[in-house]
Amino acid sequence: MQRTHSPIVFPRWYSVGAALVAVILWSVAPLLAERAHTSSPLQLTALTLLAGAFATLPLSRRVNVTSCSLNWQLGIWVGIPLLILGAVSTYFIGMRLAPAAEAALITYTWPVLFVLLSQWSRFGRIRLAGIIGALIAFSGAAILLIPQAISNGLGGATLGYGLALLAACCWALYSWLSQAAPVSITPLLPRMLLIACAIATIASIGMEGQLVLPSSEALLAGVALGLGPYGVAMVAWDKALRWGHASLVGSLAYGVPILAGFLLVLAGVSVLDWRLPTAALLVVIGCLNAGR
């Protein structure tokens, strides 16, 4: 099925404004996740996805998904919920095993991965600027990864960094599928989030034991995560991708790691040293270079 576009043309500032809303809300996510540290990761994932489903429920409407090819139907109802589940759960687990600011920084290398996927799908190849940008961005992540890997091997914080990188891959694939899908993803988000929530709940019961009511702080933080970073932000990001150019919209997400790290340091969760701002700067430079 050929992808169809709406005849309505939106001004560029519509997509920029929607992307900025998503960026601001995503920047708050690491701080909220840290406030919910008393809740188990998979339980927090289920709570967050449930709140996100309720936050996006007013936007739900009937979409003729059956008119899409079988591959796209599987991608929409199976692939995207699994990517959402993988992105959220590995992010939360990674932040438990590694310092919050560093794990968040590695997760927010996903814009450069998204740009590379977009280039590959559009041109059938990855441009040299994209490869150089990826190398620069991941050299920033390496500043955080290599010392820990040398000192502690594959355990501890290194595993957390690896899970944060896996979360980045999931977000990049989710963004690419949202942009390439033959139908709008926004009206389907509540159902996708509920599917992901159901899987997370089953996984939590099977792997973490009986579900227990989280503390009031963890409960409020989990609900806030679902309403903002994994609710309104996901809708805003989908709209930004469909209203604007992928490279322009993607470039706005490059400020997330810096803003998120600044908020964590400001809140006293993380300690500022030379590695974090240096790595953040390299990630931003790499992403900007990849999106040229």
Backbone hydrogen bonds in HBPLUS format (Angstrom, degrees):
<---DONOR---> <-ACCEPTOR-->    atom                        ^
c    i                          cat <-CA-CA->   ^        H-A-AA   ^      H-
h    n   atom  resd res      DA  || num        DHA   H-A  angle D-A-AA Bond
n    s   type  num  typ     dist DA aas  dist angle  dist       angle   num
A0014-TYR N   A0011-PRO O   3.04 MM   3  5.64 152.9  2.12 114.5 122.2     1
A0016-VAL N   A0012-ARG O   3.15 MM   4  6.45 161.5  2.18 151.0 156.8     2
A0017-GLY N   A0013-TRP O   2.81 MM   4  5.76 159.3  1.85 139.6 145.4     3
A0018-ALA N   A0014-TYR O   2.98 MM   4  6.21 161.2  2.02 149.0 154.2     4
A0019-ALA N   A0015-SER O   2.93 MM   4  6.05 158.5  1.98 145.2 151.4     5
A0020-LEU N   A0016-VAL O   2.93 MM   4  6.13 154.5  2.00 147.9 154.8     6
A0021-VAL N   A0017-GLY O   3.09 MM   4  6.36 151.4  2.17 145.6 152.6     7
A0022-ALA N   A0018-ALA O   3.19 MM   4  6.52 159.9  2.24 147.1 151.7     8
A0023-VAL N   A0019-ALA O   2.87 MM   4  6.15 156.9  1.93 150.0 157.0     9
A0024-ILE N   A0020-LEU O   2.98 MM   4  6.14 166.3  2.00 153.0 154.9    10
A0025-LEU N   A0021-VAL O   3.12 MM   4  6.31 166.7  2.13 150.5 154.3    11
A0026-TRP N   A0022-ALA O   2.87 MM   4  6.00 160.0  1.91 152.6 158.5    12
A0027-SER N   A0023-VAL O   2.99 MM   4  6.12 143.2  2.13 142.4 152.2    13
A0028-VAL N   A0025-LEU O   3.19 MM   3  5.37 139.7  2.36 100.6 111.1    14
A0029-ALA N   A0026-TRP O   3.13 MM   3  5.13 141.7  2.28  98.0 108.9    15
A0032-LEU N   A0028-VAL O   3.10 MM   4  6.37 161.1  2.13 157.7 163.7    16
A0033-ALA N   A0029-ALA O   2.85 MM   4  6.02 160.2  1.89 157.3 163.1    17
A0034-GLU N   A0030-PRO O   2.98 MM   4  6.14 147.5  2.09 140.6 149.1    18
A0035-ARG N   A0031-LEU O   3.10 MM   4  6.38 144.2  2.23 140.3 149.6    19
A0035-ARG N   A0032-LEU O   3.12 MM   3  5.03 120.1  2.49  91.9 106.8    20
A0036-ALA N   A0032-LEU O   3.16 MM   4  6.46 126.9  2.46 138.4 151.9    21
A0036-ALA N   A0033-ALA O   3.20 MM   3  5.14 138.7  2.38  93.5 105.0    22
A0037-HIS N   A0034-GLU O   3.35 MM   3  5.28 148.3  2.45 113.3 110.2    23
A0039-SER N   A0036-ALA O   3.13 MM   3  5.85 162.1  2.17 121.2 126.4    24
A0044-LEU N   A0040-SER O   2.86 MM   4  6.03 158.9  1.90 159.5 166.3    25
A0045-THR N   A0041-PRO O   2.85 MM   4  6.09 146.4  1.97 141.3 151.4    26
A0046-ALA N   A0042-LEU O   2.95 MM   4  6.22 159.9  1.99 146.4 150.1    27
A0047-LEU N   A0043-GLN O   2.99 MM   4  6.23 162.7  2.02 149.6 154.3    28
A0048-THR N   A0044-LEU O   2.86 MM   4  5.99 162.0  1.90 148.9 154.1    29
A0049-LEU N   A0045-THR O   2.93 MM   4  6.11 165.5  1.95 154.3 158.0    30
A0050-LEU N   A0046-ALA O   2.97 MM   4  6.10 152.8  2.04 145.5 153.2    31
A0051-ALA N   A0047-LEU O   3.01 MM   4  6.23 162.3  2.04 149.9 154.3    32
A0052-GLY N   A0048-THR O   2.88 MM   4  6.11 151.9  1.96 145.5 154.3    33
A0053-ALA N   A0049-LEU O   2.92 MM   4  6.14 146.6  2.04 141.9 150.0    34
A0054-PHE N   A0050-LEU O   3.16 MM   4  6.50 156.2  2.22 147.9 153.2    35
A0055-ALA N   A0051-ALA O   2.92 MM   4  6.15 150.6  2.00 145.7 154.6    36
A0056-THR N   A0052-GLY O   3.07 MM   4  6.25 146.7  2.18 144.8 151.9    37
A0057-LEU N   A0054-PHE O   3.35 MM   3  5.02 151.5  2.43  93.1 101.3    38
A0059-LEU N   A0056-THR O   3.02 MM   3  5.61 150.0  2.11 117.8 126.7    39
A0060-SER N   A0057-LEU O   2.98 MM   3  5.27 165.0  2.00 116.8 121.7    40
A0065-VAL N   A0063-VAL O   2.80 MM   2  5.67 128.0  2.07 113.2  96.9    41
A0067-SER N   A0064-ASN O   3.39 MM   3  5.87 158.8  2.43 106.1 111.8    42
A0068-CYS N   A0065-VAL O   2.91 MM   3  5.49 161.8  1.95 117.5 123.6    43
A0073-GLN N   A0069-SER O   2.97 MM   4  6.30 153.0  2.04 151.1 159.5    44
A0074-LEU N   A0070-LEU O   2.97 MM   4  6.24 159.2  2.01 152.8 157.3    45
A0075-GLY N   A0071-ASN O   2.89 MM   4  6.09 150.5  1.98 140.7 150.0    46
A0076-ILE N   A0072-TRP O   2.84 MM   4  6.00 151.9  1.92 147.9 154.1    47
A0077-TRP N   A0073-GLN O   3.03 MM   4  6.14 171.9  2.03 151.8 153.9    48
A0078-VAL N   A0074-LEU O   2.82 MM   4  5.30 141.8  1.97 137.6 145.9    49
A0079-GLY N   A0074-LEU O   3.03 MM   5  6.43 158.7  2.07 142.0 148.9    50
A0080-ILE N   A0075-GLY O   2.81 MM   5  6.08 150.1  1.90 162.5 167.1    51
A0082-LEU N   A0078-VAL O   3.12 MM   4  6.20 157.6  2.17 148.6 155.2    52
A0083-LEU N   A0079-GLY O   2.93 MM   4  6.17 149.4  2.02 148.1 157.5    53
A0084-ILE N   A0080-ILE O   2.89 MM   4  6.14 159.7  1.93 156.8 161.9    54
A0085-LEU N   A0081-PRO O   2.92 MM   4  6.10 164.8  1.94 147.6 152.0    55
A0086-GLY N   A0082-LEU O   2.82 MM   4  5.94 161.1  1.85 145.5 151.3    56
A0087-ALA N   A0083-LEU O   2.83 MM   4  5.95 159.1  1.88 147.7 153.4    57
A0088-VAL N   A0084-ILE O   3.01 MM   4  6.16 171.5  2.02 155.7 157.5    58
A0089-SER N   A0085-LEU O   2.96 MM   4  5.91 166.3  1.98 152.7 156.7    59
A0090-THR N   A0086-GLY O   3.09 MM   4  5.81 159.8  2.14 138.3 144.6    60
A0091-TYR N   A0087-ALA O   3.23 MM   4  6.04 142.8  2.38 130.7 140.5    61
A0092-PHE N   A0088-VAL O   3.05 MM   4  6.29 162.0  2.08 150.9 154.9    62
A0093-ILE N   A0089-SER O   2.94 MM   4  6.15 166.1  1.96 154.4 158.6    63
A0094-GLY N   A0090-THR O   2.83 MM   4  5.75 154.7  1.90 135.8 143.9    64
A0095-MET N   A0091-TYR O   3.03 MM   4  6.22 147.5  2.14 143.6 151.5    65
A0096-ARG N   A0093-ILE O   3.03 MM   3  5.17 139.4  2.20 100.0 112.0    66
A0097-LEU N   A0093-ILE O   3.22 MM   4  6.56 140.1  2.39 146.0 156.4    67
A0098-ALA N   A0094-GLY O   2.98 MM   4  6.00 137.8  2.17 146.5 156.9    68
A0103-ALA N   A0099-PRO O   2.97 MM   4  6.11 165.5  1.99 161.3 166.0    69
A0104-ALA N   A0100-ALA O   2.91 MM   4  6.04 160.3  1.95 151.5 157.3    70
A0105-LEU N   A0101-ALA O   2.97 MM   4  6.13 152.4  2.05 142.3 149.9    71
A0106-ILE N   A0102-GLU O   3.11 MM   4  6.38 158.3  2.16 148.6 153.1    72
A0107-THR N   A0103-ALA O   3.01 MM   4  6.28 158.3  2.06 148.7 154.9    73
A0108-TYR N   A0104-ALA O   3.01 MM   4  6.23 149.5  2.11 146.8 154.6    74
A0109-THR N   A0106-ILE O   3.15 MM   3  5.50 147.7  2.26 115.8 114.4    75
A0110-TRP N   A0107-THR O   3.28 MM   3  6.29 152.0  2.36 123.0 126.4    76
A0112-VAL N   A0109-THR O   3.23 MM   3  5.96 132.9  2.46 119.0 127.9    77
A0114-PHE N   A0110-TRP O   2.86 MM   4  6.10 153.0  1.94 155.8 164.0    78
A0115-VAL N   A0111-PRO O   2.90 MM   4  6.17 156.0  1.96 148.5 154.4    79
A0116-LEU N   A0112-VAL O   3.04 MM   4  6.26 157.7  2.09 144.0 149.6    80
A0117-LEU N   A0113-LEU O   2.99 MM   4  6.24 158.0  2.04 146.8 152.6    81
A0118-SER N   A0114-PHE O   2.89 MM   4  6.12 157.0  1.94 149.8 156.4    82
A0119-GLN N   A0115-VAL O   2.90 MM   4  6.15 157.2  1.95 150.4 156.3    83
A0120-TRP N   A0116-LEU O   2.98 MM   4  6.17 158.8  2.02 147.2 153.1    84
A0121-SER N   A0117-LEU O   2.95 MM   4  6.15 161.7  1.98 150.8 155.3    85
A0122-ARG N   A0118-SER O   2.95 MM   4  5.99 145.8  2.07 143.1 152.5    86
A0123-PHE N   A0119-GLN O   2.82 MM   4  5.67 166.8  1.84 149.8 154.2    87
A0124-GLY N   A0120-TRP O   2.84 MM   4  4.65 134.1  2.05 120.2 130.1    88
A0130-GLY N   A0127-ARG O   2.94 MM   3  5.24 124.3  2.26 102.9 117.4    89
A0131-ILE N   A0127-ARG O   3.14 MM   4  6.60 151.0  2.23 149.8 158.1    90
A0132-ILE N   A0128-LEU O   2.92 MM   4  6.18 168.8  1.94 160.5 162.8    91
A0133-GLY N   A0129-ALA O   2.88 MM   4  5.92 157.4  1.93 141.4 148.6    92
A0134-ALA N   A0130-GLY O   2.93 MM   4  6.09 153.5  2.00 142.6 149.5    93
A0135-LEU N   A0131-ILE O   3.01 MM   4  6.28 157.4  2.06 148.3 154.2    94
A0136-ILE N   A0132-ILE O   2.96 MM   4  6.26 157.0  2.02 151.2 157.4    95
A0137-ALA N   A0133-GLY O   2.89 MM   4  6.09 166.2  1.91 151.6 155.7    96
A0138-PHE N   A0134-ALA O   2.89 MM   4  6.03 166.5  1.91 152.9 156.4    97
A0139-SER N   A0135-LEU O   2.94 MM   4  5.98 128.0  2.22 134.2 147.2    98
A0139-SER N   A0136-ILE O   3.22 MM   3  5.11 132.7  2.46  91.9 104.9    99
A0140-GLY N   A0136-ILE O   3.27 MM   4  6.63 139.5  2.44 141.5 150.6   100
A0140-GLY N   A0137-ALA O   3.11 MM   3  5.33 131.2  2.36  98.1 110.5   101
A0141-ALA N   A0137-ALA O   3.32 MM   4  6.81 148.6  2.43 138.0 146.1   102
A0142-ALA N   A0138-PHE O   2.88 MM   4  6.02 143.3  2.01 133.3 143.8   103
A0143-ILE N   A0139-SER O   3.18 MM   4  6.43 136.0  2.38 136.7 145.6   104
A0144-LEU N   A0141-ALA O   3.05 MM   3  5.44 135.6  2.25 105.4 116.7   105
A0145-LEU N   A0141-ALA O   3.00 MM   4  6.26 149.9  2.09 143.9 153.5   106
A0146-ILE N   A0142-ALA O   2.90 MM   4  5.53 165.7  1.92 144.0 147.9   107
A0149-ALA N   A0145-LEU O   2.89 MM   4  6.07 156.6  1.95 156.5 164.4   108
A0150-ILE N   A0146-ILE O   2.93 MM   4  6.11 155.3  1.99 157.6 163.3   109
A0151-SER N   A0147-PRO O   3.10 MM   4  6.25 156.7  2.15 143.8 149.8   110
A0152-ASN N   A0148-GLN O   2.82 MM   4  5.76 165.4  1.84 152.6 157.2   111
A0153-GLY N   A0149-ALA O   2.92 MM   4  4.72 128.4  2.20 125.2 129.0   112
A0158-THR N   A0155-GLY O   3.29 MM   3  5.76 136.1  2.50 143.3 134.9   113
A0160-GLY N   A0156-GLY O   3.40 MM   4  6.80 152.6  2.48 140.9 148.7   114
A0160-GLY N   A0157-ALA O   3.02 MM   3  4.86 112.4  2.50  90.3 107.1   115
A0161-TYR N   A0157-ALA O   2.85 MM   4  6.21 150.6  1.94 152.0 160.0   116
A0162-GLY N   A0158-THR O   2.96 MM   4  6.25 153.1  2.03 145.7 153.3   117
A0163-LEU N   A0159-LEU O   2.97 MM   4  6.27 154.1  2.04 149.2 155.4   118
A0164-ALA N   A0160-GLY O   2.95 MM   4  6.20 149.1  2.05 143.6 152.5   119
A0165-LEU N   A0161-TYR O   2.95 MM   4  6.26 147.8  2.05 145.4 153.9   120
A0166-LEU N   A0162-GLY O   2.97 MM   4  6.29 146.4  2.09 140.8 150.4   121
A0167-ALA N   A0163-LEU O   2.91 MM   4  6.22 149.2  2.01 144.3 152.4   122
A0168-ALA N   A0164-ALA O   3.06 MM   4  6.40 145.9  2.18 138.4 147.3   123
A0169-CYS N   A0165-LEU O   3.05 MM   4  6.43 151.7  2.14 146.2 153.0   124
A0170-CYS N   A0166-LEU O   3.03 MM   4  6.35 155.1  2.10 148.5 155.0   125
A0171-TRP N   A0167-ALA O   2.98 MM   4  6.27 158.4  2.03 151.2 156.5   126
A0172-ALA N   A0168-ALA O   2.99 MM   4  6.20 156.2  2.04 149.1 155.6   127
A0173-LEU N   A0169-CYS O   3.03 MM   4  6.24 162.5  2.06 149.4 153.7   128
A0174-TYR N   A0170-CYS O   2.90 MM   4  6.06 156.2  1.95 146.4 153.8   129
A0175-SER N   A0171-TRP O   2.93 MM   4  6.09 163.4  1.96 148.7 152.5   130
A0176-TRP N   A0172-ALA O   3.00 MM   4  6.19 157.8  2.05 145.8 152.1   131
A0177-LEU N   A0173-LEU O   2.90 MM   4  6.08 164.2  1.92 152.1 156.1   132
A0178-SER N   A0174-TYR O   2.88 MM   4  6.05 155.9  1.94 149.6 156.7   133
A0179-GLN N   A0175-SER O   3.04 MM   4  6.23 149.2  2.14 142.6 150.1   134
A0180-ALA N   A0176-TRP O   2.93 MM   4  6.10 155.3  1.99 148.3 155.5   135
A0181-ALA N   A0177-LEU O   2.85 MM   4  5.64 134.0  2.07 146.1 154.1   136
A0188-LEU N   A0185-ILE O   2.91 MM   3  5.30 141.4  2.06 113.7 125.8   137
A0189-LEU N   A0186-THR O   3.18 MM   3  5.24 157.0  2.23 105.9 112.8   138
A0192-MET N   A0188-LEU O   3.03 MM   4  6.27 159.7  2.07 155.5 161.9   139
A0193-LEU N   A0189-LEU O   2.80 MM   4  5.94 166.9  1.82 164.3 166.4   140
A0194-LEU N   A0190-PRO O   3.01 MM   4  6.19 149.6  2.10 140.9 149.4   141
A0195-ILE N   A0191-ARG O   2.96 MM   4  6.19 153.6  2.03 145.6 152.3   142
A0196-ALA N   A0192-MET O   2.97 MM   4  6.27 164.4  1.99 151.3 155.2   143
A0197-CYS N   A0193-LEU O   2.79 MM   4  5.93 149.4  1.88 142.2 151.7   144
A0198-ALA N   A0194-LEU O   2.90 MM   4  6.09 155.8  1.96 147.5 152.7   145
A0199-ILE N   A0195-ILE O   3.14 MM   4  6.46 160.3  2.18 150.4 154.9   146
A0200-ALA N   A0196-ALA O   2.95 MM   4  6.16 158.8  1.99 147.5 153.9   147
A0201-THR N   A0197-CYS O   2.88 MM   4  6.09 151.6  1.96 149.2 156.8   148
A0202-ILE N   A0198-ALA O   3.07 MM   4  6.32 162.9  2.10 149.4 153.2   149
A0203-ALA N   A0199-ILE O   2.92 MM   4  6.13 160.8  1.95 149.8 155.7   150
A0204-SER N   A0200-ALA O   2.83 MM   4  5.97 149.9  1.92 143.0 151.6   151
A0205-ILE N   A0201-THR O   3.00 MM   4  6.25 161.9  2.03 151.7 155.4   152
A0206-GLY N   A0202-ILE O   2.98 MM   4  6.16 159.3  2.02 147.6 153.8   153
A0207-MET N   A0203-ALA O   2.84 MM   4  5.81 150.6  1.93 147.2 154.5   154
A0208-GLU N   A0204-SER O   2.73 MM   4  5.04 149.6  1.82 133.1 142.8   155
A0219-LEU N   A0215-SER O   2.79 MM   4  5.97 157.6  1.84 156.2 163.5   156
A0220-LEU N   A0216-SER O   2.97 MM   4  6.12 164.4  1.99 147.3 150.9   157
A0221-ALA N   A0217-GLU O   2.93 MM   4  6.09 158.5  1.98 146.5 153.1   158
A0222-GLY N   A0218-ALA O   2.86 MM   4  5.96 157.1  1.91 146.0 152.3   159
A0223-VAL N   A0219-LEU O   2.98 MM   4  6.18 160.9  2.02 149.5 154.5   160
A0224-ALA N   A0220-LEU O   2.91 MM   4  6.06 158.7  1.95 145.9 152.3   161
A0225-LEU N   A0221-ALA O   2.88 MM   4  6.10 150.7  1.97 145.3 153.3   162
A0226-GLY N   A0222-GLY O   3.06 MM   4  6.34 155.4  2.12 145.4 151.3   163
A0227-LEU N   A0223-VAL O   2.88 MM   4  6.12 160.7  1.91 154.3 159.7   164
A0228-GLY N   A0224-ALA O   2.94 MM   4  5.90 163.0  1.97 148.2 152.7   165
A0230-TYR N   A0225-LEU O   2.94 MM   5  6.10 156.6  2.00 169.6 169.6   166
A0232-VAL N   A0227-LEU O   3.05 MM   5  6.23 171.4  2.06 138.5 138.9   167
A0231-GLY N   A0228-GLY O   3.23 MM   3  5.14 170.1  2.24 109.0 111.3   168
A0233-ALA N   A0228-GLY O   2.91 MM   5  5.89 171.9  1.92 163.5 161.5   169
A0235-VAL N   A0231-GLY O   3.27 MM   4  6.61 156.7  2.33 151.0 157.2   170
A0236-ALA N   A0232-VAL O   2.90 MM   4  6.15 165.5  1.93 155.3 159.7   171
A0237-TRP N   A0233-ALA O   2.83 MM   4  5.99 153.6  1.90 146.0 153.4   172
A0238-ASP N   A0234-MET O   3.02 MM   4  6.16 157.2  2.08 141.5 147.1   173
A0239-LYS N   A0235-VAL O   2.98 MM   4  6.26 161.4  2.02 152.7 157.7   174
A0240-ALA N   A0236-ALA O   2.88 MM   4  6.07 155.2  1.94 145.1 152.5   175
A0241-LEU N   A0237-TRP O   2.96 MM   4  6.18 156.1  2.01 149.6 155.1   176
A0242-ARG N   A0238-ASP O   3.14 MM   4  6.35 147.7  2.25 142.1 150.4   177
A0243-TRP N   A0239-LYS O   2.83 MM   4  5.94 141.3  1.98 150.5 161.2   178
A0244-GLY N   A0240-ALA O   2.98 MM   4  5.74 145.5  2.10 143.3 150.0   179
A0249-VAL N   A0245-HIS O   2.92 MM   4  6.09 175.3  1.92 166.2 167.6   180
A0250-GLY N   A0246-ALA O   2.74 MM   4  5.72 160.7  1.77 147.4 154.2   181
A0251-SER N   A0247-SER O   2.98 MM   4  6.00 144.5  2.11 137.7 146.0   182
A0252-LEU N   A0249-VAL O   3.11 MM   3  5.51 138.5  2.29 106.4 117.0   183
A0253-ALA N   A0250-GLY O   3.11 MM   3  5.46 142.0  2.26 105.4 115.6   184
A0254-TYR N   A0251-SER O   3.20 MM   3  5.47 159.8  2.24 106.0 112.2   185
A0256-VAL N   A0253-ALA O   3.15 MM   3  5.53 163.6  2.18 111.1 116.2   186
A0259-LEU N   A0255-GLY O   3.04 MM   4  6.21 171.2  2.05 159.5 162.2   187
A0260-ALA N   A0256-VAL O   2.75 MM   4  5.80 166.2  1.77 162.4 166.8   188
A0261-GLY N   A0257-PRO O   2.94 MM   4  5.89 159.8  1.98 138.2 144.4   189
A0262-PHE N   A0258-ILE O   2.91 MM   4  6.06 154.5  1.97 145.5 153.0   190
A0263-LEU N   A0259-LEU O   3.02 MM   4  6.24 156.2  2.07 146.8 152.3   191
A0264-LEU N   A0260-ALA O   3.06 MM   4  6.33 154.0  2.13 147.3 154.3   192
A0265-VAL N   A0261-GLY O   2.99 MM   4  6.21 159.1  2.03 150.1 155.5   193
A0266-LEU N   A0262-PHE O   2.85 MM   4  5.98 159.3  1.89 147.9 154.6   194
A0267-ALA N   A0263-LEU O   2.92 MM   4  6.05 145.0  2.04 140.5 149.3   195
A0269-VAL N   A0264-LEU O   2.92 MM   5  5.22 140.3  2.08 165.1 162.1   196
A0270-SER N   A0264-LEU O   3.35 MM   6  5.60 157.4  2.40 112.3 113.5   197
A0268-GLY N   A0265-VAL O   3.02 MM   3  5.05 153.5  2.09 101.6 109.9   198
A0278-THR N   A0274-TRP O   3.27 MM   4  6.17 154.4  2.34 142.9 150.5   199
A0279-ALA N   A0275-ARG O   2.84 MM   4  5.90 162.4  1.87 150.6 155.8   200
A0280-ALA N   A0276-LEU O   2.91 MM   4  6.08 160.7  1.95 152.0 157.9   201
A0281-LEU N   A0277-PRO O   2.90 MM   4  6.02 156.0  1.96 144.1 150.1   202
A0282-LEU N   A0278-THR O   3.03 MM   4  6.30 158.4  2.08 148.8 154.3   203
A0283-VAL N   A0279-ALA O   2.95 MM   4  6.18 154.6  2.02 148.7 155.8   204
A0284-VAL N   A0280-ALA O   3.02 MM   4  6.26 162.3  2.05 150.3 154.4   205
A0285-ILE N   A0281-LEU O   2.93 MM   4  6.13 165.9  1.95 152.3 156.3   206
A0286-GLY N   A0282-LEU O   2.88 MM   4  5.94 161.9  1.91 146.6 152.1   207
A0287-CYS N   A0283-VAL O   2.94 MM   4  6.12 159.6  1.98 148.6 154.1   208
A0288-LEU N   A0284-VAL O   2.94 MM   4  6.12 162.3  1.97 151.9 156.7   209
A0289-ASN N   A0285-ILE O   2.96 MM   4  6.12 157.1  2.01 148.6 154.9   210
A0290-ALA N   A0286-GLY O   2.94 MM   4  6.12 153.7  2.01 146.1 153.4   211
A0291-GLY N   A0287-CYS O   3.03 MM   4  6.19 145.4  2.15 144.5 153.0   212
A0292-ARG N   A0289-ASN O   3.39 MM   3  5.45 167.7  2.40 104.7 107.3   213
